[in-house]
Amino acid sequence: MDDHRIVLIGGGHSHVLVLRAFAERPEPRVRLTLVSDRLEAPYSGMLPGHIAGLYTRAAMHIDLQGLAARCAADIVPQAAVGIDRTGRRVVLADGSLVPYDTLSLNIGITPDRSSVRGADRYALALKPIGSLLAKLDEAFGGAGAPTGPGRILVVGGGPAGVEIALALRARLTRGARQPWIGIATGRGLVPRLNHRARSKLAMILARKNIEVLSPCRIDEVHPDGARDHDGRWIAADLTIMATAARGQPWLAGTDLPLSADGSVMVRSTLACTGDDAVFAAGDCAELMGEPLEKAGVYAVRQGPVLAQNLRRRSRGEPPIAYRPQGRALSILSTGDGRAVAAWGDGFAVEGRWVWWWKDWIDQRFVGGFSVR
């Protein structure tokens, strides 16, 4: 009997957990292949800390090549651009094909800049993280350099936008010049968090001279600023988009069932609603009947279930269900060695010890993939 070929596209949080699970307990008669054009996987939870200067670049990345070697997985260092579902083959950027018996997608999302004119040309996007870091270093004259734009506009008032604004304030505090930093948000500040957390973050932003422009829905981005829905002009030397994202564009050509934002529709087993041979997890997936926030905590929780279901499919066994937690803990770094934690409808705390808590969680996660 031939080996069952499991192909993983992307090195996201769910897939690194799959690779580690197969390294710790190899599956007989299974051949793993990782398709990824990046050999390091950034851990998004540590991105604001890195921008603020609290982590090195190496500290926030997982070595995919080393992890793949631990579980004897083949690694294909290319981007996937399509799926031949009839022939069960992945199409690579150079036109070559990788056959599969079971396929899993954990490829994240891409910023949706289509609704804001000029954003694709004149604004930085939070993802892919590698591109963001390179462009920030270029804008600021290198990591830790005290130079950079005099006015920075962050578009989006969710957790990502708030953390990036605070991280940039911390990074640029070292310089003699203090740039203006503003957050433009159409729906208020961190609307998914409870009132106490929102109040704490609003006070922190005010204390650090970060202006919150709300309601402020950006319609156009230019090289020297942005214009909102009401015609107001906001001068900015650097604009960063931290707004809604959507699925990778190439998924539209796969005929997989997709949600309105281009995410792959999956059942509770994380298998695609239209193809039992295809799984998806993390931000690139949407759970049918229970759409989840695009947050790393869900990708991490899905990882062990995905690993089990990939094994079970290779054995011909029925899959198990992923049950998302009702509430998720949110911890936002404030860039200065402190953090704000929020849980449910009323719990919110802030302080240095909250950062230590977040730091312990994040470093424990990334450290769990180090090559031993």
N, C-alpha and C positions, 0 to 999 in steps of 0.2 A: 504494500500500500504506500502511495506517495505521501510525503509530508503535507500537512495542511498549511497553506501559505496565508499568514496574517500580515497585512500591510498597514502600517500606521502612517498617515499623512499628517505631518506637523509635529512639533515638539512642545506642545502646550502642557499645562499643569496636569491634565488627565493622562496624557501619554507618558509623561515621565514617571508617573505612578504605575502605569502598566508595565513599563520597561523594568522598573525596580521589582515589581511583583514577579515577573518572569525570571529575573536574575536570582531572586531569593528562592524561587521554586520553579525550576524549568518544567515545561510541559512536553512530555514525550510526543514525538512525531509532529511537532509544530515548528515551522520555519518563520521567524520574525524578520520583517524588513521595515526600516524607518526611512521615509522619504522626507527630507527637509533640506532647504537651501541654506539653513543656518545650523552650525555645529555647536552653538551655545544657545541655551534657552533662558531669556531674561525672566526673572520672577517679578511680576508687576507690583506686588506688594511692597517691594523695596525700592521701586523707582523714585518716589519722592525723597527718600532718605539719601539715595545716591546723588540726586540733583542738589540736595542741600549740603552735600559734602560729608554725610555721616557714614556712607559705605563706599568702598572702592567699586569699580566696575566689575572686577572679578568676583567680589562677594555676592553680587546679586544675579550671577549667571550660573546655570547648571550645564555641566559638560555633557552634551548629548553623545558625542563620540565615545567618551569613556563609559557612559551608561549603557550604550548599545553593545559595547564590547563585553561588558559584564554579563549580559544575557545572550551572548553569541548572536546578536541580531546583525543582519546586513544593514549598511547605511548607504543611502543613495543621496549624495549632496546636490540635489536639484530641486527646483520648484515643480510641484504638480500643477498642471494647467487644464486637466480634463479627466473624465472617467468614461471608459467604454464599458457600460454596465452589461451589455449583451455578452461581450467577450470576457468580462471580468478582468479588465486591465486598466492600470493607471497610466495616463498620458503625461509625459514629462515635457519640460520646456524645450528640450532638444529634439522632441518628436519620438523618442524611444518609449517603450512600453514596459510596465512592470506588472506581471500577472498576479492575481490574488484569488483566494477562496473566500476570505473574509477581509473586509476593508473597514478602517476606522479613521474618522476625521476629527482632528483637534487643532484647527488652523486659525482660531481666533476670528477677529472681525477687523474691518477696515473703517476708518472714519468716514461718515457720510457728509461730504462737503458739497453735495449736489444742489442743496437748497440755498446755499450762500454764494452769491456771485463773486468770483475772484478768489475764493478760499483755496481752491486747488493750486493756484499759482502763487499766492502771496501769504498764505498762512502755514504754520507748522502744525502737523497732526501728532497726537500722542502715540499713535501706532502706525507702522512698526516701531518698537522701542529703539532698535539699533539706529534707525534713520534719525529719530528724534534726538538721541544723544549726540550723534555726530553734528547735527545742525545746531544744537545748543552750544556745543563747544566752539563751533565756528563763529556763532553770533557773539559769544562772550570772550573770544580770543583765547580759548583753551580752558580746560577744567580748572576752576578755582581762580581764574584771572579776574581782577577787579574792574574790568572794562565791560562794555556792553551797551545795549539800547537804553535810551533815556526814558522811554515810555513803553510798557508791556501790557498788552490786553489779552486776557484769557477769556475765551468765549465758552460759556458753560458753567453753571453754578452747582453742579453735582459734586460728589466726593472727589472725583478726579480733578476737576477744575480748581476746587478749593485747595487740595493738597499740592498741586503744581504751583499755584500762586504763592503759597506759604513757603514751599521749597525754594522757589526763585528768590523770594525776599531774604531767606536765610543765606543763600549762596552769595547774593549781591551785597549783603550787609558788610562784608569784609572790605569793600571798596570805599573810597572817599565820597563817591557820588551815589546817592540813593535814588534809583529810578522810580517813577510813578508806576504802580501796578494796579490794574483794575480788573474786576470780574464782571462780565456782561452776562446776565441771566434773564431769560424770559419767564421763568416759573419760580422765581425766588431762590433762596439759598438752601442747598441740600434738602429738597422737599421730601425725600424718602425717609429722612431721619426724624426723630421725635422733636417736639418743641424745645425741650431742655438742651438737646445737642445743638439744635440750630442757634439758640440764644448764645451758647458758649462759643460757638464758632464765629458768630457775628461779632462778639466782643473781642475775640482774638484778632480777627481781621482788622477791626477798627484800631486796636492797639498797635498793630504793625503797619498802619497806614496803607492798607490795601482797600481801595474803594470798591464797593459793591454797587453796580449799576443795575437797578431792578425796578420795574420791568424794562428790559432792554433786549429786544430780539434783533440780532445782527442780520442784515440782508445783503450787505456788500463788504468785501475786504479789498483794500488797496495797499500798495506798497508803504504808504505813510499813514494808514489808519483804517477805520471801518465806519460804516454808516448803518444806523439802526432803522427799524420799521417806521419810525416816526420822522425820519429824515435827519436825526441828530448825528453830527460828525464827532467821532472820537479819535483824536490823533494818537498814533501808536507806531513805534519803530519796529515792533515785533508783535505779531498776533498769533496766538496759539489756540487751536480748535480742540476743545474738550467736551464736545457735544455728542449727540447720538451717533452710533456707528451702525454698519450693516454688514451682511455676509460678503465673503470674497466674491468679486464679480464673476470669476470663472465657474462658480457653482451653478449659475443660471443656465449653462450649456450642458449640464449633466442630466437633466430631466428628473432630478430628485425633487420630491415635494418640498417647497420652500415657503417660509412664512413671508409676511409683508416686508420685513426688513432683510430678506435674503438668507435667513438662517435655515438650516436643514431641520425639517419636522421629524421628531422622533417620538416613539412610544416610551412608556415607563421603563422598558428594558434598554433604552438608548439605541435600539435598532430603528433604522429609518422606516417611516410609515409605509413606504412603497417598495422596500427591498430589504429582506431579512439578512442579506449578506453585507449590508452597509450600516455601520454604526457612526454616531457623531456625539461629541461631548464638549462641554465648555461653552464659550461664547458663541461658537459657530452653530450651536444646536438650540432648538426651541422645543420644549416638552409639550406635547399635544395636550390641550386642555388646561395647562398649568404653566404659562409663560413665566420665566424667572428673570430677575434682574441680571444684567450682564456683570457678574462679579466673580472674582477668582475663587471665592469660598465654595461656590457650587461646582466649579470644575474640579476642585480638590476632592470634594465629597463624591463626585461621580467616578473618579479614578478607580477605586477598588471595585465598584460594581461593574465598570467597563471591563476591567481585567478578568473578573470572574466570568462575564458573559462571553468574552472572546475565547476563554478556555472551554466553556460549556458548548459553544458552537463547534469548536474543533473536535469535540467528543461526541457530538450529536445529541447533547442534552438540552432540556428546555432552559431558557434564560431566567434570571431573577429580576425583580423590579427595583429600580432606584426610587427612594422615597425622600424628596427634599424636605429639609427641616422647615418648620413653620416660621421660625425667626432666625435671623443670622446676625451675629455680632459684627458691628462695624467699628473699626479703630482707624482714625485719621491722624496721620502725623502732622504736627504743626511746624516741622522743619528745624526746631530749636532744641531737640532732645526732650520734647514733651508731646503729648497726644491727647485726643478726645475719643472716648469710647461711648457707643450708643447701643442700646438693646431694647427692642420692643417699643412700647408706647411712652415710657417715662424714665427709663434708666439712662443716665448720662454722667460721666465723670471725666475730669481733666487733670493732667499733672505729669510730672516726670516719671512716676511709677507706672503710669499707663503706657508711656513710651517703652519703658523696660519690658513691660508685658508684651507689647507688639513686637519689639526687637527679638525677644526670646522665641515667640511663635514663628517669626519669619526666618530667623537664622536656624532654628531647629528644622524647619521644612527644607530649606536649601541644603543644609548640612547633611540631611538624610540621603542625598544623592552623590555625595563625594565618593570617589573611587578608593576602595580600600583593598 
